[in-house]
């Protein structure tokens, strides 16, 4: 893989893969870490929805916060999520 390419794993992927990638016994000197400021970014992403019942937006906001804190664009087929992200100034695209 070219060195300029970054892979970013969201919560669903982290559950299975990141425990291995963040384990020094497995990864030795190439151990990975995640964004340290996720809590604040997640609170910021969910703030506009605080008065609504928790629904799929909780997971969507986590993905958005993760992309933001990783300085990456959110790539999703979920058009309402792309609109939500863009309204708040986050980079988000629908693959084409």
GICOR-V737509 format. One record per backbone hydrogen bond with DSSP energy under -0.5 kcal/mol. CO is the residue of the C=O (numbers start at 1). NH is the residue of the N-H. If there is no record, write none. Layout:
BEGIN
co: <CO CO>
nh: <NH NH>
END
This chain:
BEGIN
co: <2 10 10 11 13 13 13 14 17 17 18 20 21 22 23 23 24 27 28 35 37 38 39 40 41 42 43 46 47 49 55 56 57 58 59 60 61 62 63 64 65 66 67 68 73 74 74 77 78 79 80 81 82 83 84 85 85 86 91 93 93>
nh: <5 13 14 15 16 17 18 19 20 21 22 23 32 24 26 27 28 30 31 38 41 42 43 44 45 46 47 49 50 52 58 60 61 62 63 64 65 66 67 68 69 70 72 71 75 76 93 79 82 83 84 85 86 87 88 88 90 89 74 76 95>
END
